[in-house]
Amino acid sequence: MVVWLTWLAPETAPVQDTLVSTDSSEVFSPQEFVQEAAPSVGTVALLAADDTTFVRGQIGSEKLVRVETDLYTAIFSNKGGTIVSFELKEYHKFESELAVNMVDTTKSGALAVMFTSQGNRNYDTRAFIFTPDTSRDVVEVTSGPKTLTYKVGIGEGSMSLQYTFTPGSYEVGLSVIHDNPDSFQTQDGYELTWIGGVPFTEGNHEDEGLKSGAFARSGGEVESVDLIKDAYQEQTLNGSVDWIAVKNKYFAVAIMADVPTRGSELVGERVGEVSDTYLRHDYLASLEVAAPGVNPDTFRMYLGPIIYKNFSAYDRNLYDMVDYGWDFFEIVTRPLAKFIFIPAFTYMHDVIPSYGLVIILLALLIKVVLHPLTRSSFKSMGKMRELQPRMEAIKEKFADNPKKQQEAMMKMYKETGVNPVGGCLPMLLQYPIIIALWQFLPQAIELRQQGFLWAADLSAPDIILNLPFDIPLFGNYVSGFTLLMGISMVFQMKVSMTSQNNVQAKIFTYVFPVMIFVIFNKLAAGLNLYYLCYNVLTALQQKYVNKQIHEHPEELKAKKDDGTKGKVTGKVIGKKSILGKKK
């Protein structure tokens, strides 16, 4: 299969150092192309002040202030009084020493207040020069909360943005304070807007793009725009909105209002194709707020890792932005993840420092919990396997009479107490757990940058061999835990094979693991480690159940004659026949 796919793969044109436009006289480098094709999201309202009301709001030069806490380093600019960088100290980009930055630094700041002037013009506060309440270049937050306030005079009034920082927390408080707002804006209120998504941090941009998006919670439901299928999406929500957010695979920015809101707008635009190395997602999420009153409008902003404990502390269902599959499965998989897997995962890590060992223990615990269902399924399948000779005899005897053949089969099932679908139903009940783990483990930030054995990062593929060529669907490397998982699946299927004489079953025993190996090769090492352990434990469990069935053949003895007189209808084990005797 590998040779065939490689041999017949279409030839790809060599990668050029430059991208040529339709005009042969213009040549762009890849970096210039990204800049040229950069989406317009977040740049719609950087208007210069063209009337006397806004002139004094643009006087001055840019000055930066750095805020240092134990968890992050944030940089604020007086041009817009906005955040221009927000680096997390405990997290680094994939295979890099660079800290994860929650802000798209290609923008003119990440946070803006947008409003409409009395002259019906749209304005963005990033066009104004604010005055900070400190002359220092660095604000250190160590022993308690500290604030940083930016103020700008507009017409006969002013606007202030006051940020509050707390040590040991990823939350940044924000107060929007208006003084005489009627002199420079309408009664339509304003929009608090986050411009730009959370930049990609992982090695696989294609996978990370599937987990990125802009979100808002309204009416008890989470609405979103993503760029999985379309290169551009937008959505407008009316009515009260609990929060807005943007996220990538492991990190999120969420803004929660403590004042009444009137709606939200979500916009997403993709630059590049899904497989391009320069792929980027650009998002805008805005929160519509009513006209300001006498008291400040307060908001809470979370800028950090997607950790369930952190999200649940707000009691606003922030974790609902994390995808757990189709809605049909999510009804079951999300509660399983939130109330079982995450608490168990967290508790076990408090006792066991290695997340690799935690995954192994998790696989063992799940097998123990599911043992009654699995045992019932394996026992039913084992009995069906032992009845195979007798079933073949019935088919041979009534080959020309399907009706009598069916009657004889049903009679045999009744006499032996075997349910032909008994092996399927218990297995189906396990699928929600399997699907929930499939969704949970690859998104668990706890596994990010955590090593185990030869795997340097359990949230990424554990590459043990780099290939000099790329194989379609497979990639250009071999993952260790994926290879072991494929081998374990071969042994598991051999143990559960229903008929040793079934050629198709024998072929499937080897073809299916190869297919799984190809599909899973690019997945996270932690997920493949879990399935490796799960397969090994399943094979041992099935071998044990099969042994019990062989040691108690009397369970399958026929109580009455099944009409197969004169034929050997049973399989002899020791001195006993478990399916009948030669009549």
C-alpha positions as CSV (number, residue, x, y, z in Angstrom):
1,M,0.0,0.0,0.0
2,V,2.8,2.4,0.9
3,V,4.8,1.6,-2.3
4,W,1.6,1.9,-4.4
5,L,0.6,5.3,-2.9
6,T,4.1,6.7,-3.3
7,W,4.5,5.4,-6.9
8,L,1.2,6.8,-8.1
9,A,1.3,10.0,-6.2
10,P,1.1,13.1,-8.5
11,E,4.3,15.1,-9.0
12,T,4.4,18.3,-7.2
13,A,6.0,21.5,-8.5
14,P,9.1,22.6,-6.7
15,V,8.5,25.2,-4.0
16,Q,9.5,28.6,-5.3
17,D,11.2,31.3,-3.2
18,T,8.8,33.9,-4.5
19,L,5.1,34.1,-5.4
20,V,4.4,35.7,-8.7
21,S,1.3,37.8,-9.2
22,T,-0.7,38.0,-12.4
23,D,1.4,40.9,-13.5
24,S,4.8,39.4,-14.4
25,S,6.6,42.6,-13.4
26,E,5.5,42.2,-9.7
27,V,7.2,39.6,-7.5
28,F,6.4,39.0,-3.8
29,S,8.3,37.1,-1.3
30,P,6.2,34.7,0.9
31,Q,6.4,37.1,3.8
32,E,5.3,40.0,1.6
33,F,2.5,37.9,0.2
34,V,1.1,37.2,3.7
35,Q,1.3,40.9,4.4
36,E,-0.4,41.7,1.1
37,A,-3.1,39.1,1.6
38,A,-3.5,39.9,5.3
39,P,-7.3,40.0,6.1
40,S,-9.0,43.2,6.7
41,V,-10.5,41.9,10.0
42,G,-9.9,44.4,12.7
43,T,-8.7,47.3,10.5
44,V,-12.1,48.7,9.5
45,A,-12.3,51.7,11.9
46,L,-8.8,53.2,12.2
47,L,-10.0,56.6,11.1
48,A,-8.0,59.7,11.5
49,A,-9.8,62.4,13.5
50,D,-11.1,64.9,10.9
51,D,-13.0,67.3,13.1
52,T,-12.1,69.5,16.0
53,T,-13.9,67.3,18.5
54,F,-11.2,64.6,18.1
55,V,-8.1,66.6,17.3
56,R,-6.6,66.7,20.9
57,G,-7.0,62.9,21.1
58,Q,-4.3,62.4,18.5
59,I,-1.6,64.6,19.9
60,G,1.5,62.9,21.3
61,S,3.9,60.1,20.6
62,E,3.8,56.4,21.4
63,K,5.0,55.1,24.7
64,L,5.1,51.5,26.0
65,V,4.6,50.2,29.5
66,R,5.6,46.6,30.5
67,V,3.5,44.8,33.1
68,E,5.3,41.9,34.9
69,T,3.5,39.3,36.9
70,D,4.4,35.8,37.9
71,L,2.4,34.3,35.0
72,Y,2.8,36.7,32.1
73,T,4.6,39.8,30.7
74,A,2.2,42.2,29.1
75,I,3.0,45.3,27.0
76,F,0.6,48.2,26.7
77,S,0.7,51.2,24.4
78,N,-0.6,54.6,25.0
79,K,-1.6,54.6,21.3
80,G,-5.1,53.3,21.9
81,G,-4.4,52.4,25.5
82,T,-4.4,48.8,24.3
83,I,-2.5,45.5,24.7
84,V,0.2,45.0,22.1
85,S,1.8,41.9,23.6
86,F,0.8,39.3,26.2
87,E,3.4,36.5,26.7
88,L,2.8,33.6,29.0
89,K,5.9,32.7,31.1
90,E,5.0,29.0,31.7
91,Y,4.3,28.1,28.1
92,H,6.5,28.1,25.0
93,K,5.8,27.6,21.3
94,F,6.3,24.1,19.9
95,E,10.0,23.2,19.8
96,S,10.9,26.8,20.6
97,E,12.1,28.9,23.5
98,L,9.7,31.7,22.5
99,A,6.9,32.3,24.9
100,V,3.3,31.8,23.8
101,N,1.9,35.2,22.9
102,M,-1.9,35.7,23.2
103,V,-1.9,38.8,21.0
104,D,-1.5,39.0,17.2
105,T,1.4,41.4,17.0
106,T,0.7,42.2,13.4
107,K,-2.2,44.3,14.5
108,S,-2.2,47.9,15.9
109,G,-3.2,46.5,19.3
110,A,-5.6,43.7,20.4
111,L,-8.3,45.6,22.3
112,A,-10.3,48.6,21.1
113,V,-13.5,50.6,21.9
114,M,-15.4,51.4,18.8
115,F,-18.2,54.0,18.8
116,T,-20.1,56.3,16.5
117,S,-19.6,60.1,16.7
118,Q,-22.3,62.8,16.7
119,G,-21.3,63.3,13.0
120,N,-22.2,59.7,12.3
121,R,-18.5,58.6,11.8
122,N,-17.1,55.3,13.2
123,Y,-14.1,55.6,15.4
124,D,-11.6,53.2,16.9
125,T,-9.7,54.1,20.1
126,R,-6.5,52.7,18.6
127,A,-6.3,55.9,16.6
128,F,-6.1,58.0,19.8
129,I,-3.1,58.8,22.0
130,F,-3.9,58.1,25.6
131,T,-2.1,59.3,28.7
132,P,-1.0,56.7,31.2
133,D,-1.2,57.3,34.9
134,T,2.4,56.3,35.5
135,S,5.7,57.6,34.2
136,R,7.4,54.3,34.8
137,D,8.3,51.9,31.9
138,V,7.7,48.8,34.1
139,V,4.9,47.9,36.5
140,E,5.6,44.9,38.7
141,V,2.7,43.0,40.2
142,T,4.0,40.9,43.1
143,S,2.2,41.3,46.4
144,G,-1.3,42.4,45.4
145,P,-3.5,43.9,42.7
146,K,-2.3,46.9,40.7
147,T,-3.9,49.1,38.2
148,L,-2.8,50.9,35.0
149,T,-5.1,53.6,33.6
150,Y,-5.1,55.3,30.2
151,K,-7.1,58.4,29.6
152,V,-7.8,60.5,26.5
153,G,-9.7,63.8,26.2
154,I,-12.3,63.8,23.5
155,G,-14.2,67.0,22.8
156,E,-15.7,68.3,26.1
157,G,-15.4,64.8,27.6
158,S,-13.0,62.0,28.1
159,M,-12.6,58.2,28.0
160,S,-10.5,56.1,30.4
161,L,-9.4,52.4,30.2
162,Q,-8.4,51.1,33.6
163,Y,-6.7,47.7,33.7
164,T,-6.3,45.7,36.9
165,F,-3.7,42.9,37.4
166,T,-3.6,40.3,40.1
167,P,-0.6,38.0,40.8
168,G,-1.2,34.3,40.3
169,S,-4.1,34.9,37.9
170,Y,-4.6,35.1,34.1
171,E,-7.5,37.5,34.6
172,V,-7.1,41.1,33.7
173,G,-9.9,43.4,34.9
174,L,-11.0,46.3,32.6
175,S,-13.1,49.3,33.4
176,V,-14.3,51.6,30.7
177,I,-14.9,55.1,32.2
178,H,-16.7,57.8,30.2
179,D,-16.9,61.5,31.2
180,N,-19.5,63.5,29.4
181,P,-19.9,60.9,26.6
182,D,-22.8,62.8,25.0
183,S,-20.3,65.4,23.7
184,F,-18.5,62.9,21.4
185,Q,-20.7,59.8,20.8
186,T,-24.3,58.8,20.2
187,Q,-26.7,57.0,22.5
188,D,-26.2,53.8,20.4
189,G,-23.5,52.7,22.9
190,Y,-20.2,51.2,21.9
191,E,-18.4,48.0,21.0
192,L,-15.6,46.4,23.0
193,T,-13.7,44.5,20.4
194,W,-10.8,42.0,20.5
195,I,-8.9,42.2,17.2
196,G,-7.0,39.1,15.9
197,G,-7.2,35.5,17.0
198,V,-4.8,33.7,19.3
199,P,-1.7,33.1,17.1
200,F,-0.8,29.4,16.3
201,T,1.6,27.9,18.8
202,E,1.8,24.2,17.7
203,G,3.8,22.4,15.0
204,N,0.7,21.1,13.1
205,H,-1.1,24.2,11.9
206,E,-3.7,22.1,10.0
207,D,-4.7,20.4,13.2
208,E,-4.6,23.6,15.2
209,G,-6.8,25.3,12.7
210,L,-9.5,22.8,13.3
211,K,-9.6,23.8,17.0
212,S,-9.5,27.6,16.4
213,G,-12.4,30.0,16.2
214,A,-14.3,33.0,17.6
215,F,-17.1,32.3,20.1
216,A,-20.0,34.0,21.9
217,R,-22.5,32.7,24.4
218,S,-26.0,33.9,24.0
219,G,-29.3,32.5,25.2
220,G,-27.6,29.6,26.9
221,E,-26.0,28.4,23.6
222,V,-22.4,28.9,22.3
223,E,-22.3,30.3,18.8
224,S,-19.1,30.3,16.8
225,V,-17.3,31.0,13.5
226,D,-14.6,28.7,12.3
227,L,-12.6,28.4,9.1
228,I,-12.6,24.7,8.6
229,K,-14.6,24.8,5.4
230,D,-14.9,28.4,4.4
231,A,-12.2,31.0,4.2
232,Y,-14.5,33.7,5.5
233,Q,-17.3,33.6,8.0
234,E,-19.3,36.1,10.1
235,Q,-22.2,35.9,12.5
236,T,-24.2,38.6,14.3
237,L,-26.0,37.9,17.5
238,N,-28.8,40.1,19.0
239,G,-29.7,40.3,22.7
240,S,-27.8,39.6,25.8
241,V,-24.4,38.0,25.4
242,D,-22.6,36.4,28.3
243,W,-19.1,36.4,26.9
244,I,-17.0,36.5,23.7
245,A,-13.8,34.6,23.1
246,V,-11.2,33.6,20.5
247,K,-9.0,30.5,20.8
248,N,-6.6,28.2,19.2
249,K,-6.0,24.6,20.3
250,Y,-4.7,25.2,23.8
251,F,-5.1,28.9,24.6
252,A,-8.0,31.4,24.7
253,V,-8.9,35.0,25.3
254,A,-12.4,35.5,26.8
255,I,-14.1,38.8,27.7
256,M,-17.0,38.7,30.2
257,A,-19.2,41.7,30.8
258,D,-20.5,42.7,34.2
259,V,-22.9,45.2,32.5
260,P,-25.9,44.5,30.2
261,T,-25.0,43.8,26.6
262,R,-27.0,44.1,23.4
263,G,-25.4,41.7,21.0
264,S,-22.2,40.5,19.5
265,E,-20.4,40.2,16.1
266,L,-18.0,37.4,15.2
267,V,-15.8,37.5,12.1
268,G,-13.2,35.1,10.8
269,E,-10.9,35.1,7.8
270,R,-8.3,32.6,6.7
271,V,-5.0,33.5,4.9
272,G,-3.6,30.6,2.9
273,E,-4.9,27.1,2.3
274,V,-5.1,24.5,5.1
275,S,-1.9,22.8,4.1
276,D,0.2,26.0,3.6
277,T,3.0,26.6,6.0
278,Y,2.1,30.3,6.2
279,L,-1.5,29.5,7.1
280,R,-3.1,31.9,9.6
281,H,-6.5,32.5,11.0
282,D,-7.7,36.0,11.7
283,Y,-10.7,36.7,14.0
284,L,-12.6,39.6,15.4
285,A,-15.0,39.3,18.3
286,S,-17.0,42.3,19.5
287,L,-19.3,42.9,22.4
288,E,-22.1,45.5,22.0
289,V,-22.6,47.6,25.2
290,A,-25.4,50.0,25.9
291,A,-24.8,53.8,26.1
292,P,-22.5,54.5,29.1
293,G,-23.9,55.7,32.4
294,V,-22.5,57.4,35.4
295,N,-20.7,54.3,36.7
296,P,-17.8,52.6,34.9
297,D,-18.6,49.6,32.7
298,T,-16.6,46.7,34.1
299,F,-15.3,43.6,32.3
300,R,-13.2,40.6,33.1
301,M,-10.7,39.3,30.6
302,Y,-9.1,35.9,30.7
303,L,-5.9,35.5,28.7
304,G,-4.3,32.1,29.2
305,P,-4.4,28.3,28.8
306,I,-7.6,26.4,28.4
307,I,-7.7,24.7,31.8
308,Y,-11.1,23.5,33.0
309,K,-10.5,24.5,36.6
310,N,-9.7,28.1,35.5
311,F,-12.8,28.3,33.3
312,S,-15.2,26.7,35.7
313,A,-14.2,29.3,38.4
314,Y,-16.2,32.0,36.4
315,D,-19.4,29.9,36.4
316,R,-20.2,31.1,32.9
317,N,-19.8,27.8,30.9
318,L,-16.6,29.1,29.3
319,Y,-15.5,25.5,28.7
320,D,-18.4,25.0,26.2
321,M,-16.1,26.7,23.6
322,V,-14.1,23.4,23.6
323,D,-15.3,21.1,20.9
324,Y,-16.3,17.5,21.9
325,G,-17.6,16.3,18.5
326,W,-21.0,16.4,16.8
327,D,-24.0,17.5,18.7
328,F,-25.4,14.0,18.7
329,F,-22.4,12.7,20.6
330,E,-21.6,15.9,22.6
331,I,-24.7,15.4,24.8
332,V,-22.8,12.4,26.3
333,T,-19.1,13.1,25.6
334,R,-18.9,16.6,27.1
335,P,-20.4,15.6,30.5
336,L,-18.1,12.6,30.6
337,A,-15.0,14.8,29.9
338,K,-16.0,17.6,32.3
339,F,-17.2,15.5,35.3
340,I,-15.2,12.3,35.0
341,F,-12.1,12.4,32.8
342,I,-10.8,15.9,33.8
343,P,-11.3,15.4,37.6
344,A,-9.8,11.9,37.4
345,F,-6.9,13.1,35.2
346,T,-6.2,16.0,37.6
347,Y,-6.4,13.9,40.8
348,M,-4.2,11.1,39.4
349,H,-1.5,13.6,38.4
350,D,-1.5,15.0,41.9
351,V,-0.3,11.5,43.0
352,I,1.7,10.5,39.9
353,P,4.0,13.1,38.4
354,S,4.3,11.5,35.0
355,Y,1.4,12.1,32.6
356,G,2.5,9.0,30.7
357,L,1.9,6.8,33.7
358,V,-1.4,8.7,34.3
359,I,-2.6,7.7,30.8
360,I,-1.7,4.1,31.4
361,L,-3.5,4.1,34.8
362,L,-6.5,5.8,33.1
363,A,-6.7,3.0,30.5
364,L,-6.5,0.4,33.3
365,L,-9.3,2.1,35.4
366,I,-11.5,2.4,32.4
367,K,-11.1,-1.3,31.5
368,V,-12.0,-2.1,35.2
369,V,-15.1,0.1,35.1
370,L,-16.2,-1.4,31.7
371,H,-15.3,-5.0,32.6
372,P,-18.9,-6.1,33.2
373,L,-20.0,-4.8,29.8
374,T,-16.9,-6.0,28.0
375,R,-17.1,-9.5,29.7
376,S,-20.7,-9.9,28.7
377,S,-19.8,-8.9,25.1
378,F,-16.7,-11.2,24.9
379,K,-18.6,-14.1,26.5
380,S,-21.5,-13.8,24.0
381,M,-19.0,-13.6,21.1
382,G,-17.1,-16.6,22.5
383,K,-20.2,-18.7,22.7
384,M,-21.1,-17.8,19.1
385,R,-17.6,-18.9,18.1
386,E,-18.1,-22.2,19.9
387,L,-21.4,-22.7,18.2
388,Q,-19.9,-22.1,14.7
389,P,-19.6,-25.9,13.8
390,R,-23.2,-26.5,14.8
391,M,-24.4,-23.5,12.8
392,E,-22.5,-24.8,9.7
393,A,-24.2,-28.2,10.2
394,I,-27.6,-26.6,10.3
395,K,-26.8,-24.5,7.2
396,E,-25.7,-27.7,5.4
397,K,-28.8,-29.7,6.4
398,F,-31.3,-27.0,5.4
399,A,-29.4,-25.5,2.5
400,D,-32.5,-25.5,0.3
401,N,-35.0,-24.4,3.0
402,P,-34.1,-21.0,4.5
403,K,-37.2,-21.0,6.7
404,K,-36.4,-24.3,8.4
405,Q,-32.8,-23.2,8.6
406,Q,-33.8,-20.0,10.5
407,E,-36.2,-22.0,12.8
408,A,-33.3,-24.5,13.6
409,M,-31.0,-21.6,14.3
410,M,-33.5,-19.9,16.7
411,K,-34.1,-23.2,18.4
412,M,-30.4,-23.7,18.9
413,Y,-30.0,-20.1,20.4
414,K,-32.9,-20.8,22.8
415,E,-31.6,-24.1,23.9
416,T,-28.0,-22.8,24.5
417,G,-29.1,-19.5,25.9
418,V,-27.0,-17.5,23.4
419,N,-28.1,-14.1,22.1
420,P,-26.8,-13.5,18.6
421,V,-26.7,-9.8,19.2
422,G,-25.4,-10.1,22.7
423,G,-21.9,-9.3,21.7
424,C,-22.8,-6.0,20.0
425,L,-25.0,-4.2,22.5
426,P,-22.5,-4.1,25.4
427,M,-19.8,-2.9,22.9
428,L,-22.1,0.0,21.7
429,L,-22.5,1.2,25.2
430,Q,-18.8,1.7,25.5
431,Y,-18.5,3.9,22.4
432,P,-19.4,7.2,24.2
433,I,-16.5,6.7,26.5
434,I,-14.1,5.9,23.7
435,I,-15.3,9.0,21.7
436,A,-15.1,11.3,24.7
437,L,-11.5,10.2,25.3
438,W,-10.7,10.6,21.6
439,Q,-11.8,14.3,21.9
440,F,-10.4,14.9,25.4
441,L,-6.8,13.6,25.3
442,P,-5.7,15.6,22.1
443,Q,-7.0,18.8,23.6
444,A,-5.7,18.3,27.2
445,I,-3.2,21.1,27.7
446,E,-1.9,19.1,30.6
447,L,-0.1,16.8,28.1
448,R,1.4,19.7,26.2
449,Q,5.3,19.7,26.4
450,Q,5.1,16.7,28.8
451,G,7.5,13.8,27.9
452,F,7.3,10.1,28.4
453,L,9.8,7.4,27.4
454,W,11.1,8.5,24.0
455,A,8.2,10.9,23.4
456,A,9.3,14.5,24.0
457,D,5.8,15.9,23.9
458,L,2.7,13.8,24.5
459,S,0.5,16.3,22.7
460,A,2.4,15.8,19.5
461,P,3.5,12.7,17.4
462,D,6.4,10.8,18.9
463,I,8.6,10.6,15.9
464,I,11.1,7.7,16.0
465,L,12.0,7.7,12.2
466,N,12.1,10.5,9.7
467,L,11.5,9.4,6.1
468,P,13.2,11.1,3.1
469,F,9.9,11.3,1.3
470,D,6.3,12.1,2.0
471,I,3.6,9.4,1.9
472,P,0.0,10.5,1.1
473,L,-2.2,10.4,4.2
474,F,0.7,9.1,6.3
475,G,3.4,11.8,6.4
476,N,7.1,11.7,6.2
477,Y,7.8,10.1,9.6
478,V,6.9,7.1,11.8
479,S,5.4,7.5,15.3
480,G,6.6,5.0,17.9
481,F,3.4,4.6,20.0
482,T,1.3,4.4,16.7
483,L,3.5,1.6,15.5
484,L,3.1,-0.3,18.7
485,M,-0.6,0.3,18.8
486,G,-0.9,-1.2,15.3
487,I,1.0,-4.3,16.4
488,S,-1.1,-4.6,19.5
489,M,-4.3,-4.4,17.4
490,V,-3.1,-7.4,15.3
491,F,-2.8,-9.6,18.4
492,Q,-6.1,-8.3,19.8
493,M,-7.9,-9.2,16.6
494,K,-6.2,-12.6,16.4
495,V,-7.5,-13.3,19.9
496,S,-11.0,-12.2,19.0
497,M,-11.1,-13.9,15.5
498,T,-14.4,-15.7,15.2
499,S,-13.3,-18.4,12.8
500,Q,-9.9,-19.7,12.1
501,N,-11.0,-20.9,8.6
502,N,-12.4,-17.5,7.5
503,V,-9.9,-16.2,5.0
504,Q,-11.6,-12.8,4.9
505,A,-11.3,-12.4,8.7
506,K,-7.6,-13.3,8.5
507,I,-7.0,-10.7,5.9
508,F,-8.9,-8.1,7.9
509,T,-6.8,-8.9,10.9
510,Y,-3.8,-7.4,9.2
511,V,-5.3,-4.8,6.8
512,F,-7.3,-3.0,9.5
513,P,-4.3,-2.4,11.8
514,V,-2.4,-1.1,8.9
515,M,-5.2,1.4,8.0
516,I,-5.3,2.5,11.7
517,F,-1.5,2.9,11.7
518,V,-1.7,5.2,8.7
519,I,-4.6,7.3,10.0
520,F,-3.2,7.6,13.6
521,N,0.4,8.3,12.7
522,K,-0.1,12.1,12.8
523,L,-2.1,12.1,16.1
524,A,-0.9,13.0,19.6
525,A,1.4,10.5,21.3
526,G,-0.7,10.6,24.4
527,L,-3.8,9.4,22.5
528,N,-1.8,6.6,20.8
529,L,-0.3,5.6,24.2
530,Y,-3.8,5.3,25.6
531,Y,-5.1,3.1,22.8
532,L,-1.9,0.9,22.9
533,C,-2.5,0.2,26.6
534,Y,-6.3,-0.2,26.0
535,N,-5.6,-2.8,23.2
536,V,-3.2,-4.8,25.3
537,L,-5.6,-4.9,28.2
538,T,-8.5,-5.8,25.9
539,A,-6.5,-8.7,24.4
540,L,-5.7,-10.0,27.9
541,Q,-9.3,-9.6,29.0
542,Q,-10.6,-11.5,26.0
543,K,-8.1,-14.3,26.4
544,Y,-9.2,-14.7,30.0
545,V,-12.9,-14.8,29.0
546,N,-12.3,-17.3,26.2
547,K,-10.5,-19.5,28.7
548,Q,-13.5,-19.4,31.0
549,I,-15.8,-20.4,28.2
550,H,-13.6,-23.4,27.3
551,E,-13.4,-24.5,30.9
552,H,-17.3,-24.5,31.2
553,P,-18.5,-26.1,28.0
554,E,-21.7,-27.4,29.8
555,E,-23.2,-23.9,29.3
556,L,-23.6,-24.6,25.6
557,K,-25.0,-28.1,25.8
558,A,-28.3,-28.6,23.8
559,K,-31.3,-29.5,25.9
560,K,-33.2,-31.0,23.0
561,D,-32.5,-32.6,19.6
562,D,-32.0,-29.9,17.0
563,G,-32.9,-32.0,14.1
564,T,-29.3,-32.6,12.9
565,K,-29.4,-36.4,13.4
566,G,-26.6,-38.3,11.9
567,K,-24.1,-35.4,11.8
568,V,-21.4,-34.4,14.1
569,T,-22.7,-31.1,15.5
570,G,-20.4,-30.4,18.3
571,K,-16.8,-29.7,19.0
572,V,-15.1,-32.1,21.4
573,I,-13.1,-30.7,24.3
574,G,-11.5,-33.4,26.4
575,K,-14.1,-36.1,26.8
576,K,-17.1,-33.9,26.5
577,S,-19.0,-32.6,23.5
578,I,-20.1,-29.0,24.1
579,L,-22.5,-28.9,21.1
580,G,-24.1,-32.4,21.0
581,K,-23.2,-36.0,20.1
582,K,-23.1,-38.0,17.0
583,K,-26.6,-39.4,16.6
